[in-house]
Amino acid sequence: MSASTIPIDPRLEGLDPTDPSDAYLIELYAQKPPVDDMATRQPGTCEPQNTNNDLPPRRFNSEGSSEDDTEGPFPFEDESNIDIGTPNPARAYQHSLQARSRIIKLLKEHKKYTQRSLTDLDNFAAAPTLEECLGMIFGSVLEVRDSLQAFQDTQEAEGWKMKDDLKKLVMLYSKAFILSSTAVSFIGEKATRAVLKALRDTKTKGLPAEDDVAGEETLLSEISKALGHNRHQVKEKLLLTVALPSGNQQANIAVVTSKIIGASSQIPATLQLYMRLALVRSQLIKYPELEANKFWPQVDHVCAGFLAKSKEKYTFALNGIYQQDLARFGEPEDVSKHYQTVKLDSPTLSPWVSILNAQFSRVQPRSLTKDKDERPVKRRRLATVSETED
């Protein structure tokens, strides 16, 4: 037979010799010549030889029935009779390799992989058995599991770290505490923990686990700093208005409150907040030279004194201080066109504001007289808390 008459192996159609997966198939096919169907047929007939002595050759028609007593399992769409011989495992295996090679080629065309992954894909495509393919898959799954475990171990070893988004929320929630319409205190360790509790109640993401003592202490320290920063902002803005002449609109409690809250904040300006800030301004007028670490304990001392009598006495006293502030610095209604007062029970309040107000109202102020009566060890412990700073 001349070279021109040598039949082309149909298995090589569509294979690229430059592709590692296809090159492997080409090499494999060269070692295993294609099966000659005619060599397996009975002499002088078109019937395949019966390699199973127990069953005769079967012929099925399009209705799914056979010409012998054996029933066909399914009807065929082809009108002609179809020969069903003994299954050929070698041919099925070759088709499996071809299908796997095509899938790998498509993945390479439409996905982005590293060079290491491309090598793994080629090895997977060239795996000679299904068992080896499954072994590769299982090995990759174990590798991913080990990598995740190593990452988790590293995270636990390094400890919890605060992200920037959480820092911003800590600052906002701390500001919300200082400017809360329901809070009756400005300082103290309980205030710090109230902010932490509010963060958990609102399901804030990125918080340390409740059993992570070190992480929680880090977060409490950040909250304490944020509270101190916001108290400083309140004091400085109110202090600027104390020296202004009576009736100056820039000293109006609504104007000052709006500046303290800020244009982008979601904290509502309520009548209750006006009264709280009027109390702070009254202490600035009374104690203008009081150092920062003593001023806020003094404000809490006044609140504690009013509350010691009753909640009604506290509200009555705060209202009296508020009326004095209005007499000196003007009514909020004078600037109501530009500065809106929100009612505490307004349905327009954000849900998180209501959650925070409910949490912050539980924090009680401390009396300076009570602190003096406590043991020296207790006083020294409290003195280490940065909450007393400006």
KETOR-672168 format. One record per atom (N, C-alpha, C, O, CB): x, y, z. Coordinates in steps of 0.1 Angstrom, whole numbers, plus 5000, padded with zeros to 4 digits. Glycine has a CB too. Layout:
# KETOR-672168
XYZ/...
***
This chain:
# KETOR-672168
500949885000/500050005000/500950125000/501850145009/499050005012/500750224990/501550344990/501150435001/500150425007/501350414976/502050535003/501850635014/500650715011/499950755021/503050725015/500250734998/499150814996/497850754999/496750815001/499150854981/497850615000/496650545003/496450505018/495450445021/496550414995/497450555026/497350525041/496150605046/496150725045/498650555048/495250535053/494050615058/494450705070/495350675077/492950515063/493850815070/494050915081/493250875094/492150845093/493651055077/493950865105/493350825117/492250935121/492651045124/494350815129/490950905121/489951005124/490051055138/489551165141/488550935122/490750985147/490951035161/491751165162/491751235172/491450925170/492551185151/493451305152/492851435147/493451535148/494651275143/491651425142/490951545137/490751645148/490251605159/489551505130/491051765146/490851875155/491951885166/491851975175/489551855162/492951795166/493951805177/495151885172/495551885160/494451655180/495651965181/496752065179/498052005184/498151995197/496452205184/499051975176/500251915181/501052005191/501851955199/501151875170/500752135190/501552235198/500852245212/501552305221/501552365192/499652195214/499052195227/499452075235/499351965230/497452205225/499952095247/500451985255/499451875257/499751755256/500852035269/498151915259/497051805261/496851725248/496751605249/495751875266/496751805237/496551735224/497751645220/497651545215/496251835213/498951705223/500251625220/500251495227/500751395222/501451715223/499751495239/499751365247/498751265240/499151155239/499351395261/497651315236/496651235229/497251175216/497051055213/495351305226/497851265209/498451215196/499451105198/499551005191/499151335188/500351125209/501351025212/500650895217/501050785213/502251075223/499550905224/498850785229/498150715218/498250595217/497750835239/497550785208/496950725197/497950655188/497650545182/496150825189/499150705187/500150645179/500550505184/500950415177/501450735178/500450495198/500750365204/499650265203/499850145204/501150385219/498450315201/497250225201/496450255188/495750345187/496250255213/496750175177/496050195164/494550185166/494050115175/496550095154/493850255157/492350245157/491850105155/492550025147/491750335147/490750065161/490149935159/489549925146/488750005142/489149905171/489849815138/489249795125/487949715128/487949595131/490249715116/486849775125/485549715128/485349585119/484749495123/484449815125/485949595106/485749485097/486449355102/486049245099/486149515083/487549375110/488249265114/487549185125/487849065127/489649305120/486549245131/485749185141/484449125136/483749065144/485449285152/484249135123/482949085118/483148935113/484148885111/482449165106/481948865113/481948725109/482248715094/481848795086/480548665112/483048615090/483448595076/482248585067/481248515070/484248475074/482248675056/481148665046/479948735050/478948735043/480848525043/479848805062/478648875066/479049015071/480249045073/477948795077/478049095074/478249225080/477949215095/477849315102/477349325074/477649095100/477349085114/478649075123/479649015119/476548955117/478649145134/479849145143/479949005149/478848935152/479749245154/481148965151/481348835158/480748835172/480948935179/482848795158/480248725176/479648715190/480748675199/481248565199/478448615190/481248775207/482248745217/481648695230/482448665239/483148865219/480348705231/479648655244/478848535240/477848545233/478848765250/479248415244/478548295240/477148285246/476348205241/479348175244/476848355256/475548345263/474548425255/473348385256/475648395277/474848525248/473848615241/474148615226/475348635222/473848755247/473148605218/473348615203/473448765200/473048855207/472148545196/473948795188/473948935183/472448985182/471548915178/474548945169/472349115186/470949165186/470849275176/471749355174/470649225200/469649285170/469349385160/468049455165/467049395166/469249335146/468149585166/466949665171/466549755160/467349815153/467349745184/465249775159/464649865149/464249995156/464450015168/463549805141/463650085148/463250215154/462150215164/462050305172/462850305143/461450105164/460350095175/460950035188/460150025198/459250005170/462150005188/462749955201/462649815203/462949765213/462150035212/462149735193/461949595194/462949525185/463449585175/460549545190/463349405189/464349325181/463649215173/462549185175/465349265191/464449165164/463949065155/464048925162/463448825157/464849055143/464648915174/464548795182/463748825194/462948915194/466048745186/463848735204/463048745216/463548855226/462848875236/462948615223/464648915224/465249005233/464649145230/464649195219/466749015232/464049205240/463349335238/464449455239/465349445247/462249365249/464249545230/465149665231/464749755242/463549775245/465049735218/465749825248/465449905259/464850045256/463950085263/466749935267/465150105244/464650235241/464450235226/465150165218/465550345245/463450305221/463250325206/464350415201/464750515208/461850375203/464750395188/465750485182/465050575172/464050535166/466850395176/465650695170/465050785160/465450745146/464650765137/465550925163/466550675145/466950635131/466050525126/465750435133/468450585132/465650545113/464650445108/465350315105/464650205104/464050505095/466650315102/467350185099/467650105111/467750155122/468650215091/467849975109/468249885120/469649925125/470549955116/468149745116/469849915138/471149945143/471749825150/471149755158/470950065154/473049805147/473749685153/474249725167/474849835168/474949645144/474049645176/474549665190/475449545193/474949435195/473349675200/476749575193/477649465195/478249475209/477649545218/478849465185/479349405212/479949415225/480549555227/481249595218/481049305227/480349615239/480949745241/482449745240/483049645243/480549795255/483049855235/484449865233/485149955243/485050075241/484849905219/485649905254/486249995265/487350085259/487450195264/486749915276/488150035250/489250115245/488750235238/489250345240/490150035236/487650215230/487150335223/486450435232/486650555230/486050285212/485750385242/485150475252/486150555259/485950665262/484250385262/487350485262/488350555269/488950665261/489250775266/489450455273/489150635248/489650735238/488750855238/489150975238/489850675225/487450835237/486450945236/486551025249/486351145249/485050885234/486750965261/486851035273/488051125273/487951235278/486950935285/489151075268/490351165268/490151285258/490551395262/491551085263/489451255247/489151365238/488251475244/488551595243/488551315225/487251425251/486351515257/487051605268/486751725269/485151445263/487851535276/488551605286/489551705281/489651815286/489351505295/490151675270/491051765263/490351885258/490852005259/491851695251/489151865252/488351985247/487952075258/487952195257/487151935239/487552015270/487152095281/488352185286/488152305289/486552005292/489452125287/490652195292/491052305283/491352415287/491852095294/490852275270/491152385260/490252505261/490652615260/491152325245/488952475263/487952575265/488252655278/488152785278/486552515266/488652595288/488952665301/490152755299/490152875304/489252565312/491152715291/492252795289/491852925281/492453035282/493352725281/490952905271/490553015263/489753115270/489853235267/489752965251/488853075279/487953165286/488253205300/487553295306/486553105285/489253145306/489553175320/491053225321/491853195312/489353055329/491353285332/492753335334/493353245345/492753235356/492753485337/494453185342/495153105352/496653145353/497253205343/495052955348/497253115364/498653125365/499353015358/498752915354/499153125380/500653025356/501452925349/501352795356/501352685350/502852965347/501352795370/501252675378/499952605375/499852485374/501452705393/498852685374/497552625372/497452565358/496752465356/496452725374/498052635348/498052585335/498752445334/498252355327/498652685325/499852435341/500552305341/499652195348/499652085343/501852325349/498952235359/498052135365/496952095356/496551975356/497552195378/496452185348/495352155338/495852055328/495151965324/494852285332/497052075323/497651985313/497851845319/497551745312/498952045308/498351845331/498551715338/497151645340/497051525339/499251735351/496151725343/494851665345/494251605332/493651495332/493851765351/494451685321/493951635308/494651515303/494151425296/494151745298/495951495307/496751385303/496651265312/497251155309/498151425301/495951275323/495851165333/495251045325/494151055320/494951195345/495850925326/495450815318/494150745323/493550665316/496550715317/493850765336/492650695341/491850795349/492250895354/493150575350/490550755350/489550835358/490050835373/489850945379/488150775357/490550725378/491050725392/492150835394/492150895405/491550585395/493050845385/494050945386/493451095386/493951175394/495150935375/492451115378/491751245378/491151275391/491251385397/490651245367/490451175397/489751195410/490851215420/490551295430/488951075413/491951145419/493051165429/493551315429/493851375439/494151065427/493751365416/494151505415/493151605421/493551695428/494351535400/491851575419/490851665424/490851665439/490751765446/489451625419/490951545445/490951525459/492151595465/492051655476/490851375463/493251575459/494551645464/494351795464/494851865473/495651605455/493751855453/493551995453/492652045464/492852145470/492952035439/491551965467/490652005478/491352005491/491152095499/489451905478/492251905493/492951895506/493952015507/494152075517/493751765507/494552055495/495452175495/494752305499/495252385506/496052185481/493452315494/492652435497/492352435512/492452535519/491452445489/491952315517/491652305531/492852345540/492652415550/491152165535/493952295537/495152325545/495552475544/495952535554/496352235540/495352535532/495652675531/494652755539/495152855546/495552715516/493452725539/492452795548/492752785562/492652875570/491052745545/493152665566/493452635580/494752715584/494752775595/493752485583/495752725576/496952795578/496652945579/497153015588/497952775567/495752995571/495353135571/494653165584/494853275591/494453175559/493753075588/492953095601/493953095613/493753175622/491952995603/494953005613/495852995624/496753125624/497053175635/496752875622/497053185613/497853305612/497053425618/497553505625/498253335598/495753425614/494853535619/494753525634/494753635641/493553525612/494553405639/494453395654/495753425661/495653485672/494053255657/496853395655/498153425661/498453575661/498953625671/499253355654/498053645650/498253785650/497253865658/497553975662/498153835635/496053805661/495053875669/494153955660/494353975649/495753955680/493054005667/492054085660/492654225656/493354285664/490854105669/492354275644/492754405640/491554485636/490654435629/493754395628/491554615639/490454705636/490654755622/491654805618/490354815646/489554755614/489554805601/489054955601/488454995610/488654725591/489455025590/489155165589/487655195590/487155285596/489655225576/486855105584/485355125584/484855115598/483955195602/484655015575/485355025606/484955015620/485355145628/484655185637/485454885626/486555195625/487055315632/486055425630/485755505639/488455345628/485555445617/484655545614/483355535622/482755625627/484355555599/482855405623/481655385631/481855405646/480955455652/481155235628/483055375651/483355395665/483255545668/482755595678/484755345669/483855625658/483755775660/482355825660/481955915667/484655845649/481555775650/480155815649/479355775661/478555855666/479555755636/479455655666/478655605677/479155685690/478255715699/478855455679/480355715691/480855785703/480255935703/479955985713/482455795703/480255985691/479656115689/478156115693/477556205699/479856175675/477556005688/476055985691/475855975706/474756025711/475555865684/476755915714/476655915728/476656055735/475856085743/477655815734/477756125731/477856265737/476656345733/476256435741/479156325732/476156335721/475056415717/473656335717/472756375710/475256465702/473656235726/472356155727/471256245734/471556325743/472656035735/470056225729/468956295735/468456225748/467756285756/467756295726/468956105751/468456035763/469556015773/469255975785/467855905759/470756035770/471856005779/471856115790/471456225788/473256005772/472356075802/472356165813/473856165819/474056215830/471456115825/474756115811/476156115815/477056145803/476556135791/476555975821/478256185806/479256215795/480456135796/481156125786/479556365795/480856085807/482056015809/481855885817/480755845821/483056105817/483055815818/482955695826/483255565818/482955565806/481755685834/483655465825/483855335818/482655275813/482555205803/484555235828/481555295820/480255245816/479755315803/479155245794/479155275826/480155435801/479855505788/480655435776/480055415766/480255655788/481855395779/482655325769/482055195765/481855155753/484055305773/481655115775/480954985773/479655005767/479154915760/480954905786/478955115769/477655135763/477755155748/476955105740/476955255769/478855225744/479055235730/479355095723/478955065712/480255335727/480255015730/480554885725/479254805724/479054735714/481554815735/478354805734/477154735734/476254785722/475554695716/476354745748/476254915720/475454965709/475954915695/475154885686/475455115709/477254905694/477854845682/477454705680/477154655669/479454855682/477354625691/476954485689/475454475687/475054395679/477354405702/474654565693/473254555691/472854585677/471854535672/472554655701/473654675670/473354705656/473954615647/474054635634/473754855654/474554505652/475254405644/476254455634/476354425623/474154325635/477154545640/478254605633/479254495629/479554405637/478954715641/479654495616/480654395611/482054435616/482354555618/480554385596/482854335617/484254355620/484654365635/485754395638/484754475614/483654335644/483954345658/484654215663/484454115657/482554355666/485454225673/486154105679/485054015685/484054065689/487154145689/485453885686/484553795692/484353835707/485253885713/485053645691/483153795712/482953835726/483853765736/484053825747/481453805730/484453655732/485353595741/486853625738/487753575744/485253445740/487053725729/488353775725/488653895735/488354005732/488453815710/489253865746/489553965756/490454075751/490254195753/490153905769/491554035745/492554125740/491954215729/492154335729/493754055734/491154155720/490554235709/489554335715/489454445710/489854145699/488754295725/487754385731/488454495738/487954605738/486854305740/489554475745/490254575752/490754685742/490754805744/491454525760/491254635730/491754725720/490554815715/490754935713/492354645708/489454755713/488254825708/487854925719/487455035715/487154735704/487754885731/487354975742/488255095743/487855205745/487354905755/489555075741/490555185741/490255285729/490355405731/491955135740/489955225718/489555315706/488355395709/488255515705/489455235693/487355335715/486055395719/486355515729/485755625727/485055295724/487155485738/487555585748/488155705742/487855825746/488455525759/489055685732/489655795725/488655875717/488655995717/490855745716/487755805711/486755865703/485755955712/485456065708/485955765695/485455905723/484555975732/485356105737/484756215737/484255895745/486556095740/487356205744/487456315733/487356435736/488756165748/487656265721/487756355710/486356435708/486356555706/488056285697/485256365709/483956425707/483656525718/482956625716/482856325705/484056485730/483756585742/484556705740/484156815742/484156515755/485856695735/486656815732/485956905722/485957025723/488056765727/485456845711/484756925701/483556995706/483357115703/484356835689/482756935715/481656995721/482057115729/481557225729/480856895729/483057095738/483557195747/484057315740/483757425743/484557135757/484857285730/485557395722/484457485715/484657605715/486557345712/483557425709/482557505701/481557585711/481257695708/481657405693/481257525722/480457595732/481257705739/480757815741/479957505743/482557685741/483457785747/483557905738/483658015744/484757725750/483557895725/483558005716/482358095717/482458215714/483757955702/481258045722/480058125722/479858195736/479058285737/478858035720/480558155746/480458205759/480858355759/480158435766/481258135769/481858395751/482258535751/481458625742/481758745742/483758535747/480558565734/479758645725/478758725732/478258685743/479058555715/478458845727/477458935734/476058865734/475758785725/477459065727/475258905743/473958855745/473158885732/473158995727/473258915757/472358785728/471558805716/472258775703/471558775692/471058945716/473558745703/474258715691/473758575685/473758475692/475758705693/473258575673/472658455667/473658335666/473258225666/472058485654/474958365665/475958255664/476058185677/476558065678/477258315661/475458245688/475458175701/474158105704/474058035714/475758275712/473258115695/471958055697/472157895698/472957845690/470958085685/471457835707/471657695710/471457605697/472057505696/470757645721/470457645689/470157565677/471357575667/471657485660/468857615670/471957695666/473057715657/474257645661/474957575653/473357875656/474557655674/475757585680/475557425679/476457355675/475957625695/474357385682/474057235681/474257185666/474857085664/472657205686/473857265657/473957225643/475457215639/475857125632/473257325634/476257315644/477657305641/478357185647/479257125642/478357435646/477957155660/478557045667/478156915660/479056825658/478057045681/476956895656/476456775649/477156765636/477656655632/474956775647/477256865628/477856865615/476856835604/475756765607/478956755615/477156875592/476156865581/475956715577/474856685572/476656945569/476956635577/476856505572/476456395583/476256285580/478156455566/476156445595/475856345606/474356315605/473556395601/476256405619/474056195611/472656155611/472056175625/470956135628/472556005608/472756235634/472356255648/471256365648/471556475642/473556295657/470056345653/469056445653/469256555664/469756535674/467656375656/468856675660/468856795669/467556805676/466556845670/469256925662/467456755688/466156755696/466156855707/467256905711/465856615701/464956875712/464856965724/465656915736/466356995743/463456985728/465656785738/466456725748/467956745747/468656765757/466156575749/468456745735/469856765732/470156915735/471256945741/470256735718/469257005731/469457145734/469657165749/470457245754/468257235729/468857095757/468857115772/470157055777/470757115786/467657045778/470656945772/471956885777/473056985774/473957005782/472156755770/473057035761/474157125758/474057265765/475157325768/474157155743/472857305769/472757425777/473357395791/473957495797/471257465778/473157275796/473857245809/475357255808/475957305817/473357105813/475857195797/477357205795/477857345795/478857385800/477757125783/477057425787/477457565786/477357645799/478157735802/476657635775/476357605807/476257675820/477457645829/477857725837/474957625827/478057525828/479257485836/480457555830/481357585838/479357335836/480457575817/481557655811/481557795816/482657855818/481557645796/480357855817/480257995822/480657995837/481258095841/478858045820/480257895844/480557895859/482057865862/482657915871/479657795866/482657775854/483957725856/484857745843/485157645837/484057585861/485057865839/485757885826/487257845827/487757805816/485758035823/487857835838/489257805839/489457655844/490657615846/489957895849/488357585845/488557445850/489257355840/488957365828/487157385853/490257285844/491057195835/490157085829/489157055834/492257135843/490657045818/489856945810/489556825817/488356775817/490556915797/490456765825/490256635831/489356655844/489056555850/491556575835/488956775847/488056805858/486756855854/485756855862/488756895868/486656915842/485456975838/484356875836/483256895841/485657055825/484556765828/483456675825/483056595837/481856565839/483956575814/483956555847/483456505859/482556595867/481656555874/484656465868/482856725866/481956825872/480556835866/479556835873/482656975871/480556825852/479256815846/478456695850/477256705853/479356815830/479056575851/478356455855/477956465870/476956415873/479356335853/478756535878/478456555892/477156635893/476256595902/479556625899/476956735885/475656815885/474556725881/473456725888/475856935876/474656645870/473656555866/473256455877/472056425879/474056485853/474256405883/474056305894/473256365905/472456295911/475356245898/473556485908/472856555919/471356575916/470556545925/473456685922/471056605904/469656625900/468956485900/467856475905/469556685886/469656385895/468956255894/468856185908/467956105910/469856165885/469656225917/469556165931/468256195937/467756125946/470756215940/467656315934/466356345939/465256265932/464456205939/466056505937/465156275919/464256205911/464456235896/465056335893/462756235915/463856155888/463956185873/463256305870/463656385861/463456065865/462156335877/461356455874/462156575878/462156675871/460056445882/462856565890/463656685894/464756705884/465156825882/464256655908/465356605879/466356615869/465856695856/466456795852/466956485864/464656655851/464056715840/463756865843/463956955835/462856645835/463156885855/462857025859/464057115860/463957225855/462057015873/465157065866/466357145867/466957175854/467457285851/467357065876/466957065845/467557095831/466757195824/467357275816/467556955824/465457185825/464557285818/464857425823/464857525816/463157255820/465057435837/465357575842/466657625836/466757745833/465457565857/467757545836/468957585830/468857625815/469457715810/470057475831/467957545808/467757575794/467057705792/467357785783/466857465788/466057745801/465357875800/466357985802/466258085796/464257875810/467357965811/468358075814/469258085801/469558205798/469158035826/469557975795/470357985782/469558055771/470158135764/470657845778/468258035770/467458105760/467458255763/467458335753/466058045759/467358285775/467258435779/468558505775/468458625771/466958445794/469658435776/470958495773/471358485758/471858585752/472058435781/471058375752/471558355738/470558345728/470858335716/472358225738/469258355731/468158355721/467458225720/467958115723/468758395708/466258235715/465358115713/465758045700/466158105690/463858165712/465557905700/465857835687/464857875676/465257865664/465757685690/463657915680/462657955670/463158075661/462758095650/461357985676/464058145667/464558265659/465358225647/465458305638/465458355669/465858105647/466658065635/466057935630/466757855623/468158035639/464757905632/464157775628/464057755613/463957645609/462757775634/464157865605/464157845591/465357765586/465357705575/464057985584/466457775593/467657715589/468057595597/468857515593/468757815589/467557585610/467957485619/466657415624/465957475632/468857535630/466457295620/465157225623/465357145636/466357075638/464757135612/464357145645/464357065657/463556945655/462356955650/463857155669/464056825658/463456705656/462856645669/463556655679/464356595649/461656595668/461056535681/461656395683/461956325674/459556535680/461856365696/462456245700/461656125695/462256015692/462756235715/460356135695/459456025691/459156025676/458155965672/458256025699/459856105668/459556115654/459855985647/460855915649/460456225648/458855945638/459055815631/460155825620/460555725615/457755775624/460655945618/461655965608/463055935613/464055925605/461656105602/463155915626/464455885632/465055755627/464255655625/464455885647/466255745624/466855625619/466855515630/466955545642/468355645615/466655385626/466555285636/467755275645/467555245657/466355145629/468955295640/470155285648/470155395659/470755375669/471355295639/469555515656/469455615666/468655575678/468955595689/468955745660/467555505675/466655465686/467355355694/467155345706/465355405680/468055265687/468855165695/469855225704/470055185715/469455065685/470555325698/471655385706/471055465718/471555455729/472455485698/469955535716/469255615726/468855515738/468955555750/468155695721/468255405734/467855305744/469055255752/468955235765/467055195738/470155235746/471355185753/471955295761/472455265773/472355125743/472055415756/472755525763/472055575775/472655625785/473055635754/470755555775/469955605787/470155535799/469855575810/468455605783/470855415798/471055335810/472355375818/472555335829/471255185806/473155455811/474455495818/474155615827/473655715824/475455545807/474455585840/474255685850/475455765853/476555715853/473755615863/475355895856/476455985859/477055955873/476355895882/476056135858/478255985875/478955965888/479056095896/479356205890/480355905886/478856095909/478956205917/480356225922/480956115926/477956205929/480956345922/482256365928/482356325943/483356285947/482756505925/481256355950/481156325964/481256175966/481956125975/479856375970/480656095958/480655955959/482055895956/482455805962/479655885949/482755955946/484055915943/485055935955/485855855958/484655995931/484856045963/485656075974/485455975985/486355945993/485456215979/484255915986/483955825997/484455685994/484455596002/482455815999/484855655981/485255525977/486755495982/487455595985/485155505962/487155375982/488455335986/489455395977/489255415965/488555185987/490755425982/491755485974/492155395962/492455445951/493055505983/492155265964/492455175953/491555185942/491955185930/492455025958/490255205945/489255225935/489455355927/489255365915/487855225941/489855455935/490055585928/491255585919/491155645908/490255695939/492255515923/493455505914/493155425902/493655465891/494555435922/492255325903/491955255891/491155335881/491355335869/491055125894/490155415886/489355505878/490255615872/489955655861/488255565886/491255655879/492155765874/492855725861/493355805854/493055815884/493055595859/493755545848/492955545835/493455525824/494355405850/491655555837/490755555825/490755685818/490555795825/489255525830/491055685805/491155805798/489855885796/489855985790/491755785784/488755825801/487455885799/487456025806/486656115802/486355805805/488256045816/488156175823/488856285816/488856405820/488856165837/489556255804/490256355797/489256425787/488156385785/491356295789/489756545783/488956625774/488756555761/488056615752/489556765772/
***
